[in-house]
Amino acid sequence: MTQFNHHRRMPARRLLTCALVSCLAIAAAPDVMAQSANASLRGNVASAQAGSEVVATNVATGSVRRSTVRADGSYSLQGLDPGTYNVVANGQTQKVTVTVASAATLNFSGEAAAPAAAGDAKNLDTVTVVAPTLLQEVRTSEVGKTVSLQQIQTTPQVSRNFLEFADAVPGLIFTRDAKGNTSLRGGATNADGTNVYIDGVGQKSYVKGGGVAGQSGSAGNPFPQLAIGEYKVISGNYKAEYGQVSSAAVTAATKSGTNEFKGETFYRYTNEDMRAKTPAERQAGQDKMASAEKEYGFALGGPIIQDKAHFFVTYEAKRFDLPVTIAPDGAVGGAASLLPADAAAGLGPASQPFEQDLIFAKIDFEPTDNDRIELTFQDRDETQQQFSGQTAPEAGREVVNTDRRYALRWNHSGERYYNEVLLTHEDSFNNPTPLTLANGITYTAPDGTEDRTVVKVGGASALDSQVKGQKGWSIEDNLTLDGLQWAGDHTVKMGVKYKEIDLYASDAAQINPTFTYSLGDADFPDSIPYKAQFVKPVTGVSGVSGEVRSKSKQIGLFIQDDWQVNDHLQLNLGLRWDYEKTPSYLDFVTPREVVDAIYSQDPRAAAGQTYADSLALGGLDISDYISTGKNRKAFKDAWQPRLGFSYDINADEQHVIHGGAGRSYDRDLFDNLQLETTKLALPQPTIYFRNPATGSCINGQAACYDWNPNLLNGIGNLQTLVGSTSNAGLEVDLLNNNLKAPYSDQFSLGMSNQVGEWLTDATIARTLSYDGFAFTLGNRYPTGQFFDDPQLCGGSAPGLSQAWSCNVPGFGSLIIGQQGIKTRATQVLLSAQKPFTKESGWGTSVAYTWTTARHNRDINEKYAFDRGLIEDYPTIRSNGAPRHRLVVTGSYAGFWGITFGGKVTLATPTAVNDWYNVLQASGYNLPTPGAAVPNGNGKFLLGGKIFGYRSVDLQATKTFKMAHDTELYARIDIINVFNFDNFSTYNYTKPDGKLLASYNETGEIIGTPRQVKAEVGFRF
């Protein structure tokens, strides 16, 4: 009888592994350890002689992998590309499909058949057994799931971003916002903590957020979907191979050419006639804005040399005009009636254009049965206009986003080892520029002590002219040793990676000053601006530059021992170490002019009290932020133990208890580190103007200027106003000298079950994240207080407020970069999956996530100016994930050869983080952070209005068979069938020292209104 199981066997002898790690460390030095997308196959061959051969032949490509039977009857095959194989051992032939980044067991038992001839391994004509697919590893401590090609092809999809299907994995959230921008988040963190591996190559963004390079604020896809075969999503307790990730890891396998020429082309379309009105269009009572989405592409693959070399190439394009809504901040929505006509015209529906081109190409060559060489190329080019929220189209920006990567891989298989050498190069840049060169005009309205934006018109901010990117190369070597025996069976994988990556950043240009007006403020007229922000080159400060380039070096080492102790117990023991050296941070010297100013007399304090003394009275030791160029060290303590277990109760993989604990370090974004240099070189001072009627500044600001309409006639007039030799008002950014890398500790305990055709899992996961990065306001009053009477620093209005007017002498505000953001999340992850089979004609998956999470700072904010120190922030309910989330998908082979697919997504409202005022014993109101959960905006089938997000999506595909094995297909996707409104912005009320929130029903939405997408394609 044939036994077919799926599991991983694990780790190695301590002395041997230590010696091997030492050897590898001497041989090479690496980058961000890559996780291989390849699979392994192992098992036992009953009655076979030791030394007899086991041969696996890829049905599609003809590639062969060989192994021999050991004395105990076991064998192992490493480095298998995901796909279907004919496996021949002891005269028996079985067919099996292995999945991405998996380990499977295939046992041969019973009487041996007649010996096979040497060439029989490739004679596939007589093989008639089916090819079972192993969709879920049950003997593993990892928390995750594999997304199959069948699911990718049949699940309704709002974008062609292949990561969208990870949404059906418990603990993962994929979103598309009103601007079409997509993101993938794990747990209760933001997208920065994710990492995606394409064929084992990490796509990490080192400069900007978003997790994946190029994905920050983009409606584009990170990779062409036609090139993806399948992928694995791991939400927790990943093994030591994974680096620079603190939430979810995705590892995907790309398609390869086969021994037959095969190709595919598609065209996908929708426009405003194929969608419902957005809530804003309904509220305005106007016709729908013009919108359209076109997606098209092709893929082609085939042989170069039969069974030896193949090629694969694909191209995909997007051409979008996306409907967006420009609406006031929900807290001051009523102020829209006070806008002048030209500014009010900026509110309402608008259309945002976007273009993207994606290319992927691969050549593979197998000179021997033990060697495989792959050369791949990927290219991403996109242009996107960005405006939404309170930013009108004319005040938007255009972003040019490029990402180009090369990878050369050599895989070599031996009898008991498998080695992978990988050489890569990447060139990824994100460069925004303003759409309009003109003065920017921002209209705000007071909300307690806060100023909330009503609308922005005119030119985009000078901060919207940037260059951010990464360019460099890496080399790595990963070695797997199999069949090591010591108190069980060990599979040991170890690796080393070295990477040199140039990081680039410029943060502003001398264009587009921004003037801000206040509407409905009793203390200031709305006919003149109350402040202006603009770029002014620094004067007389050495060692700073408007552009920063840092030649960073990264090293990663790991060892992972998968130890099969016995038929029941498997242990996963791993250790990882990462190191990064960023010269622009380490070698930065705080300018002498800034140091002198900080240690000079505080002009607001008693004689002899320096500005540094005032900071110290407030608990801030400024020496921790002043760099000599020699007192900063790269973080060397990123040791990451990864421990896990799985216990197979009956040793039949039907009921398996699993759990684990591990630490994982991420990295600090260069977008934050570079500000220490660029902010000093091209700072953006903010100046205030006097109320002509009273002669006072708004909100008690210490210094302000008389308003002159001529200031609207060029940035030079503003620069002259503050003086060509003056640095007053110019922001000083300083980073902590002992920055560490952010990290998370993960714990999980769960149970997997196979009940008939169903695969289920129930897991409790706990994630504790530390050392998140944030900027805080360093300014302090002479008393050392962060909140005090503004008159202490020359302000004119009594009261209590932050120390914005207590600037560094001769400069502006002090902004300090530090760590201290923390997140605590507990999740219950429940999943059930019935894989699709031709025999049953249907498949389904159910994913439910219950989350409770708390943090001390909004996950989407890096500036924290409401308290003096991060330590002062209280812990509140997180806005990172809803309490309840359910995703159900299904596919069905229906009548007339039509394949149907469906997806239902339900989530309760996510908490909102904001500030409200609390009356202190002093008699003053102080802003206090709080979390509010808006009421649901609708029900689903039964119950009340408990949901914050609802969507039912359907698709139907009809395939027409044609001559010569070609086929034509037509597909319809209906997204959000019931046209549920899923709002993403909020209205706030703050009665009696409380924070209340409700959905802004004229604001933007998540996803789309009901939308029909039509697609046609041709395959051969």
N, C-alpha and C positions, 0 to 999 in steps of 0.2 A: 504494500500500500504506500502511496506517495504522501508525504507530509510536507505541507507548505506553510511556513511561518515567517514572521517579520520581526526581527529584533536586532539590537546592537550587542555585540560582545565587548567587554571592556577591560581596562588598563594593565600596567606592566610592573615588572620587578623594579624595586626602588633603585638599587645600585646600578642596574643596567640603564634605566631611563635617565638617571643623573649623568651617567657617562655620555649617553647619546646627546643629551642637551648640551653638554659642554663641547662636544665635537661640533655640533651644528653652530653653536655660538661663535666658534673660531672660524668656521667655514664661511659664514655669511652674516649679514646684518640686515634686518627687515623693516617693513612699514606697518600698515594696519593689517594684521593677520587676516588672510582671506579664508572663507569657509568654502570648501570644495562643493560643487553641485553634483559631483559624481556619486554613484551608488556602489555598494559592495554586496556580494553574494557569497554565502558560505553554508556549510551543512556537513552531513555525513553520507558516505556511500557504503552501504552494507555489503559485505562479502567481497569487497574490492581489494585487490592486492596493493600494498604500499608501493608508491611510485607510478601507479596507473594514472592515466590522464583524464582530466575533466576539461571539456572544451565548451565555451559559450560563444555563440555566433549571433551578432546583431542582425535581425531579420531584414532591416531596412538598408543597412550600409555594407553588410558582409564582413565587418570588422570582427576579429577573433581575439578572445582572451583565453589563456590556458593556465591550468594549475595541475598539481599532482596530488594524489591521495596520500595522506600521511599514515604513519604506522597505526594511529588510533582510528583510522577511517575518515578523518575530517579533511576538508579542503576549504580554500577561500579564493575568491576572485575579487580583486580590487580595481578601482578606477573605471567602473562601467558607466558609460553615458546612459542617462535615463532612456528607456525604450524597451522593446520586446526582444528576447533572446531565446534561441534554442540551445539548451544545455544538454550535453551528451556525457554520460558517465557510466562505466561498467556495462556498456551495450544498451543502456536505456536513454531515451530522449524525452525531455520535458520542455515545455515552453512557458516562460514567465515574463511578466512586465515589471521592471523595477522603476521606482520613482526617484525624484530629485533628492539628493542629500540623505539617502536612506541606507539602511542595512537590512538585508533580507536573508532568510534561511530557507534553503531548498534541500531536503533530504531525499536520498535515493535508497529504497529498501526493497526486499524481495529477491527473487532469483535473478541472477545476471543473465542478460541476453547474450547472444553470440557476439564475439568481439567485433567492433566496428573497424572497417578499413580506414586507412589514414585520411582519405578524402571525404569520409562520410559525414564529418562534422559540418560540412557546408552543403550537403545534399538535403535540402529542406522539403523536398516534394512529398516525402512519406510522413511528415509530421502532421498529425491531425488533432492533437490535443489542444484545448483552449489555452489562452494565456491569461491566467489570473493576475490581477493588479493588486499590489499591496498599497493601500491608500493611507494606512495609519500605522505608525510604529507604536506598539503598546509597551514594549520593553525599553523604555527610555524615561529619563527624568525630565526631559524637556517638555514645556507646555506649548503646544502648537498644533498645526494642521497643514496638510498638503492641499493645494488648490490644483485640480487637474485641468487638462486641456478641454475635457468635456464640459466642465463647469464654466470655463472661460468662454466657450462657444455657445452655451445655451442660457446663461444667466442674463437677464436684461441689464443694460448698461447705459448710464447717462453720459459717460466719456469712454474713450478708448484707452484709458489709463489702466494698464493691467493690474495695478495695485488696488483698483476698486473692489476686486473680488476678495481681498483680505478682509473686507468689511464683514464677511460671514464667519470670521474666526472670533470666538469669544475674547473680549478684552481689546479688540482693535476697532478703531473708528475711522472710516474714510469719509471725507466731506468734500463737496463741491459747493463753493459759496456763490453768491449772486453774480460775482464777476467771472465765474468759471474757474477760479483758482481751486486747485485740488491739494489735499494733504492727507497723510496717513499718520495717526497717532496711536500710541499704545498706553494702556493704563490710564492714569490721570495726568500725563505729561503733555507737553506740546510736541510738535513734529520734529524738533531739533534732536530729540533723543533716539530717533530711528536710524537704521542703516540698511541699505539695500545692496546685495551682492549679485552681480550679473556674472554667471560662470565663475563665481568665486572672487570676483574683483569688486571691492567696496566702492560705492558711488558717493561717499560721504562729502558733504559740503563743509569746508574748513573756514570759510569766510563769512557767509551769510547763513541764516537759519533755514529751516525746512527739512533738515536731515539729509536729503538727497541734493547733490549739486544741481543748481539751476531751478530748483522746485520752489524757492521762496517767492510767494506771490505770483505764481505762474499758472495759467490755464492749460499749459502744455503737459505732455506726457514725458516721463524720464527715459522711455525706451519704446521702440515700435512693438505693438502687441502681436503683430504677425510673427515676430521673431521669438516669442516666448512659447516654450513647450509646456512647462508647468513650473510651479514654485512652492516653496515651503515657508510658512509663517511661524515664527517662534516668538511667543509673547513673554516668555520668562524662562529662567534657568537654562539659558543657552550654554553650550560647552565652551571650552577655553579657546576654541578656534575663532570665536567672534570678538572683535575689538571695536573700540570707539562707538559704543552703543550703550544706552542706558534704559531703553524701553523695548521696542520691538525690532527684531531682525528678520529680514526677508532674503532668502537665497533662491535665485531663479536660474533655470537651465534654458539656454537658447536652443533653437532648432538647428539642425545640420542638414546638409545635402545628403541624398541617398543614392542608391544605384540606379534609380529611375529619375528622369527629368520630371519634376513636379512644380507646379506654380499656382498662384492664386492672385486675383485682383478684386478690389471692392470699391464701391462708392456709397457713401452714407450722407443723408441730407435731411435738414429740417429748416423751417423758417417761421415767420410770425403767423402765417396762415395755419400752421400745424401746431400751434400752442394756444393755451388760454391766456387771458390777460394776467399780468402781474397784479398784486394787490394795489400797488401805486397807480397803475393804469386804471384800475376799476375806481379807485377813490377819486382820481382826477376826472373821471367821466370822459376820457379821450380815447382815440384810436390807439391800437398797439404800435409801439415803436418798431421800426424796421429791424429785423434780426434774422440771422441765418447762420447755420452751422454746416459746413461741408467738410467731409473727411474722405480721403481716398488714398489708395496705395496698392502695392503689389509685392509679391514674394516669389522668388525663383530659386530652385536648388536642383542639383544633379551631380552626376559623376564627372570627375576629371580623369581618374584611372579607376576602373572597376574594382571594387572591394578595397581600394587603397587610398584614394584621394577624392574629395568632394568639395563643392562650393555651395554657398547659400547667401543670398542677398535680398534685402527688403527695403522698401521705401514707403513712408506714410506721411501724409500732409493733413494739416488742419487749416481751415479758413473760416474764422468766426466773426460774427457781429453779435455781441452778447447784450441782452437787455439788462440794465442796472437801474438802481433807484438812488437819486440824490435827495436826502432828507435830513432835517436838523437832528442834532443829538436829542434823544428822547426826553431828557430832563428839561429842555428849553424849547420844545416843539412849538409852543404858543408864540414865541418871538418871531416866527416866520412872517407874521402879519406886519411887523415893523420894518421889514426889509425894503430898500428902494427897489424900483421895478426891475432895473437891469440885474440886480443880485437875485431877486426872487425868481427871475427867469432861469437861473441855474438850478433850481430845485425841480424834482420830478423825474420821470423816466428818461433814460438816455441809452445810447447804444455804444458798446465798447468793442473796437476791432482787435483781432488777434490773428497772427499767422505763424505756423510752425512747419518745419520740414525735418523728418527723422530718417536716418540711413543706418543700416547695420549690414555688415558683410563678414563672412567667415570662410576660410579655407582650412580644411583639415587634411592631414597626410599621415598614414600609418605605414612606415617603411618596414616594420616587423610586427609580429603579434604582440610584442612587449612595449612598443613605443607608439605614441601618438603626438603629433605636432599640430597646433592650432594657431592661426593668425587671425585676429578679429579687429574690426574697425567700426566705431560708432560715431555718429555726428548728429548734433542737435542744433538747429538754428531757428530762432523765433523772435518775433517782434510783437509787442503788445502795448496798447495804450491803456493806461490805468487811471481810473477815476471812479469814485463811488463814495458811499458814506455821506460825508458833508462836502466832498470835493466835486465841484462842477466840472464838466468836460474840458472847458478852456483852461482850468487850473490843474489839469492832469499832467501825466508824464508819459513818455514813450520809453519802453525798456527793451533793449537788445540783449538777448540771452543766448549764449553759445556754449556748447560743451562738445569737445572732440577727444576721443580716447582710442588708444591702440593697445593691444595685448598680444604677446607671444608666449605660448605655453608649450612645455614639453612634459609629457607624462610617461613614466617608465615603470613597468611592472616586473617584479622579480618573483621568485617562488614564495617568499614570505614577507615581501615588502612592496611598497608602492611609493614612488617619489614624484613630486610635482614641482617644476621650476617655472616661475612666472615673471615675465618682464613687462612692465606697463608704462604708458605715458599718457598724461591727461592735460587738457588745456580748456579751462572752464571760466567764463566771464559773464558778469551781469552788470550792464551799463545803462542806467536810466538818464534821461535828459528831459527838461521841461518841454511840453508841447507848445507853450506860448512864452515868448520873451517880452515880459511886461511886469509892471508892479503886481504883486499878489495882494489881494484884498480879502481879509478874513473878518467875518461878522460873528461876534460872540454875544452871549447873554449871561448875566450872573445867575449862579445856582448856589446860593449860600456864599461860601468863601471861594468857590470854584468858578472859573469862566468856561462855559460850554460853547462849542462851536455850532453856529446855525448854518453857515454855508461859507465855502471858500471859492472865490472867483478870481479872474485875472491870471497872472502867471504862477506857475508852480514855485515852490520854495527853492532857494539856492541849494538846499540840501538834496534836492532831487536831481542834481547833476553829479554823478558819481562814477567811479570805476572800481569794481570789486571782482576779484578773481583769484584763481589758483592755477599753477602750471608747474609740472615736474614729472619725475619718473620714480619707479620703484622696482625692486627685485626681491623675490622671496623664494624660499624653498620649504616645502612641506613633505615630511617623511612619515609613512605609516608602516608599522611593524605588526604582523599578524601571527597568531598561533603561538604566542609566548606562554609557556606553562609555568605556573607557580601558584599553588593553592587555587587552581582554576585556570580559565582561559583568558588571556589578555590581548587586547588590540590597543596599541600605543601609537598615538599620532603626535608629532611635534613639529614645530615650524619656527622660522625666523624670517623677519622682513625688515628691509631698510628702504626708506623713502626720503627723497629730497624734493621739496615742493616750495616753489616761490609763491608767496602770498602778496597780493597787491590790494591797495586801497587808496582812494582819494574820496573826500567826503563832501566837497562843496565847490562852488565856482562863484566868481564875483558877478552875479547876475540876480535879477528879480528880488529886490527887497520886498518884504511883506509888511503891510500896514493893517493893524487890527482895530476894528471899531466895536464899541459896546452898545447893544440895543437894550433899552429899558432900564438903564442904570441911573438911579436917582442922583448919583454923585458925579456923573460925567456925561457931557452931551454926546449925542450920536452923530453930530455933524462933522466932527474931526476924529482922527484916530487917537487912541490913548497910548498906543505903543507902536514901535517899528522894529523889525529884526532884519539884519542884513549882514553881508560878509565884509570884513575889513581885515586886510593883511596885518599881521602883528608887527609892531615896531620895536626894534632893538632887542629882540629875544633870539638868542643863538640856539642852534642845534635842532630846529624844528623844520618841518617841510609839509607842504600841502599834499604830497603823495608819499606813500610808504610802501616799501618793498622789503619783505623779510624772507630770507632763504632758510626755511625751516627744515629740520631733520627729525624724522620719526623712526623709532625702533620698536619692534614688537617681538616678543618671544612667548611661546606657549608649549605646554605639554599636556596631553589628555590621555588618560588610561581608562579604557572601558573594560571592566573586569567582570567576566561571567563567573561568579563564584561557584555556582552550581545550577541545576536546572530551574531553580526558583529565583535566586537572588542575583542581581546585576548591580554593580557599583560603577558610578561615573565620577572619576577623580581627576580634576584638572587644575592647572595653575597657569596664570597669564601675567605678563608684565609688559607695560607700555611706557614709552618715554618720548617726550617731544621737546625739542629745543627751538625756541622762537627768538631769534636775535633782536628783532625790533623791540621786544618787551624786555629781554634780559640786559641788553646793552644801552638801553635808553638812559640818558642823563637829564635829570630835571634841570631846566635852564637856571643859571645862576641868578638871573633877574627875578625869577619866580621865588626861588629859595630866599633871596634877600627880602623880598616883599613879605613873605610869610613870617619871617623872624624879625620884622620891623615892628615899630610901635603900632599898636592897634589904635587908630585915630579916634575910636569911640570909647576907649577905655582910659583908665587912670595911667599916669606917667609910669613907664617901666613895664607895663603889661603889653607883651607882643601879641600879634594875631595868633601865633602858635599857642600862646598861653590861654587865649580865649577858647581856642579849639580844645585844649586839654581840659579846661573846666567843664566842657561838654562831653568828656569821655572819648575824645578823638586825639590819638597820638599821631601827629602829622609826620613824625619821623618814619612811621611805617609806610609812608606813601612817597617819600622823597628818595629818588634813585641816584646813586653815584656812578652807575654803569658797572659796578662790581659787587653790589650787595644783593643782587637777585640771583637765584639759582633755579634751574629747571627742576620741575617736580620729578622726583625719582622713586616715590613710594607707591606707585600704581600697581601694587601686587593684588592679584585678583583670584582668590581661590574659588573654584566652582565644584561643588560636591552634590551628588545626586544618587538616587537608588531607585530600583524598581523590583517589586517582588511579585512573581507570577504564582498565584496561590496554588493552582493545580498543575503548574508546569505545562499548560496547554495554550497559553496566551489568550484565554477567555476572560480572566479576571485578574487584573494587575494593579497593585497598589504602587504609587510612585510619589516621589517627593524630592526636595533638594533645597539647597541654600547656596547663594553665591554673591560675589561682589563684581560690579562692572563699572569701569571708568569710561567717561566720555572725554570731552575736551572743551576748552574755552574758545569761543568763536573769535576769529581774528577781527571781525567787524567791531568787536568791543575793545580788543587790545590796541588797535591802531589809533583810537581816538585820543590817546595821550599825546600823540605827535601831531595829528592833523588839526585837532581843535585849537592848539596853540598857534599853528601856522596860519590857518584861515578860520579864525573863530567867527561866531555869529553873535555879535553883541545885540542885546535888546535894550532900546532906550524908550523912555516914557515921556509923555507930553503933559503940560499943565492944563488944568481946566481954566479956560480964559476968564470964567466968572469968579472963581475963587482963588486962582493961583496955586492950587494944590495938585499933587500927583494922585493918580488913581490908586486905591487900595493902600494908601500910606507909603508909597514908594519913596525912597530916600532922596533921589535926585531925578529931576526931569527938565525938559527943555520947552521953550515956547514953540508953539506950532507955527510953521510957515508953509503955505501951499507949494512953494518952490521945491520942497523936499520930495515932492512927487515926480520931479523932473530929472531923475537919474540917481543912481546909487552913489555917485561921487559927492552929491550934496549931503547925503547922510554921513558919509565917511568924513567929510570936511567938518561937519557939525561937531563930531566928537574929537576932532583934532588929528592931524596927520602923525603927530608924534606921541599921541596918548594911547595907552592900552586900557584906559578905564572902561569898565563894562565888558571886557573880553574874557570869556570863560576859560577857566583853568581846570583841565581834567588830569587827575593823578590816579594811578593804579596801586593797589596794595603790593608791597614788595614780596609777599609770600603767597602769591596766588597758587592754588591747587587746581586739580582737574575735578569737575563735578562727577559724582558717582552715585550708584544706587545699590542697595542690598536687597536681594530678592529671596523670598521663601515661598515654598509651595508644598501642598500635600493633596493628593487626589487619587482617583481610581478610574481605570479604563476597563471597558467591558466589550466583548463581542457576543451579541445575542442574535443568533441566526445571521441575517444579512446586515444587522444594525451594528454600528460602532458608536459607543457612547463614552463620555468622559465627564467626570465631576471633579473640579479642582478648587481649592481655596488658595488664593495667592495674596501675598503681602509684599509690598514694595515700599522701601524707605529711601528717599532721595535726599542728597545733601550737597552743599557747596554750590548751589546755583548762583549765577553771576547777576549782579545788579549794580546800578549807579545810584548813589544817594547824594543829597545836598550836604556839603561839608560846612557851609556857612554857620557861624554861631554868633549870638549876641555877646556883648562884653561880659555878661553874667555867665556865659557858658551855656545858656539855654537855647534850645532850638525854637521854642515858641516863647515869645515875649512881646513887649510893647515896641512897635516899629519906631517910635520916637527915640528909642535908645540908639538907633543907627541913622538918625537924621530924618526919619519919616515924619509926615505932618499929621497923620490921622492916628488918634489913640485907638487901642484895641489889643488884640493878641493875634499874631500871625507868625509864619515861618520867617527865618532870618535871611530872606532873599536880598534885603538891602545891605546886609553886613558883608560886603564883598572883600576879597583879598585886596589889601591896599595897593592902589594903582592899577588893579585889574578888575575883573568881574567876579562872578560866582565861582565857588570852588565845588567841583563835581568829583566825587571819589568813587572809584570802581573797587568793589569788594565782593566777597562771597558770603553766603549765609541763607540763601533761599532753600527751604525744606518742604518736602511733600511727603505725606503719609497716605497710603492707599491700601485698602483691603477689597478684594474682589472675589466673588463666587462665579466661577466659569463653568457653564453647563453646555454640553454639545451632544447632539445625536445626528448621525449620518447614515443614510442608506444609499450606498454608491449606485450610480446608474449602471445597469447591465442590459444588454440586448434581450436577454431572456425575459426579464421582468418588464422592460420598457419604461421604467421610471426610476427616478432618484430624488433624494431630498436631503436637506441639511437644516438643522435647527441650532441656533447659537443664542444663548441667553447670558447676559452679564449683569450682576448686581454689584454696585460700587459704592463704597463710602470712602471719601477722601477729604483731607484737610491740608492746607498749606499756609505759609505766611506771606505769600505774594501771588498775585494774578499770574498764571502761567504764560500769558501773552505779553507781559510788561517787563522790560529790563530797567526802566527808570522808576525809582521809588523815592519820591520827594516829600512824602507825607509824614515821615518820621525821620529822626536824625540818624539812626543806625538801623541796619537790618534786624538787629537783635531786639529793637523796640517794637517790631511788628507782631501783633498777636496772631495766633493760628485761627483760621476761619475755614468754613466749608469751601472746598475747591470748586472752581468752574471748569475743571478738566474733563469731567465725564458726568453723564446723567446717572441717577440712582438705578434706574432699570432700563435695559436695552435688549430688544429681541429682534433677531434677523432670521427669517425663514426663506430658504430658496428651494426650488424644485424644477425638475425637467420631466417631460413626458413625450414619448414617441406616439403621436396621435394618429388620427384618421388622415387619409389621403397623403400619407407620407409627410405630414407636417409635424415638426418638432416644436413643442411649446415649452416655454420657460417662465418662471415667475419669481418674484422677490417681494417680501413684505418686511418693512423696517418700521419698528415702533420704539419710541424712547420717551421717557418722562422728561419734564423740563430740566435743563441744566442750571445750576446755581449761577447767580450774577454777583460779581465782586465789584463793590463801589464804596463810596465814602458817605458818611452822614455826620451831622454835628451833634456833639454831646456837651451839655453844659457842665463845666468843671467847677470845683469848689471855689476857684478864683473868680467865678462869675462870667467867664468867657466860654464861648463855644470852641471846641477843638474838633477837627475832623477825626473820625474814627472809622477804621475799615470794618466792613460788614459784608455779609453774604445774604442775598435774598433769592428765593426760588419763586419765579413767576407761576401763576396758575396756568394749567394746561390750556391750549387753544382749541382742543377738540377731543372727541371720543373716537373709538374704533369698534364698530359692531355693537358692543355692549358697554355699559357703565357711563360715567360722566366724563367731563372734560379733564382728563388726566394726562394727556400726552402733549409733549412739546414738539415732537417730530413724528410725522406719519407719512408713509409712502407705500403705495402698491404699484409695482412695475410688472409689466407683462411683455413677452415677445413671442413671435411665431415665425418659423422659418420653413419655407417650402423649397425642396431641392428637386430639380428636374434633371434626370439622367439623360445624357446625350451620347453621341457616338464616340468610340475610342476612349472610353473611361473618362470622359469629361463631364462636367456637370455645371449647371447654372442654378443659382439660388436667389430667392427673394426673401427679405426679412423685414418685419415691422416690430419696432420697440415702442411701447407706450409707457412713458415715464410718469409717475404720479397720476395714475388712472383716475382717481377720485378728486383730483385738483385740490389737495389739502394745502392750506397755507402754513408754511413752516418758517416763522419769522426768526430773524437773527439779531435784531436790534430791540432796545428796550426803552420803556418810559419809567421814570423814577419818581417816587414820592418819599418824603422823609418826615413823617409826622411824629412828634413827641420823641425825638431821638431814636427813631427806628428807620430802617431802610426797607422800602417796599418796591417791588418791580413788577412790571407787566409788559407784555409784548407790544412793540410799536407796530400797529397794524397798517401803517403807511410806509414802513421802512423796508429794508432789504430782506430777502428770504434765503434760506439754505436750499440748495438744489434748484429746481425749476418748477414753474407751474405745470399743469398737465401739458405734455409735449409728445408728439408723434415723430419718430425717426424712421425713415425709410432707407433700406439698404439693398443693393443688388451686388452680386459677385459671380465670379467664374473661376472654376478650379479645373486643373488638368493634371 
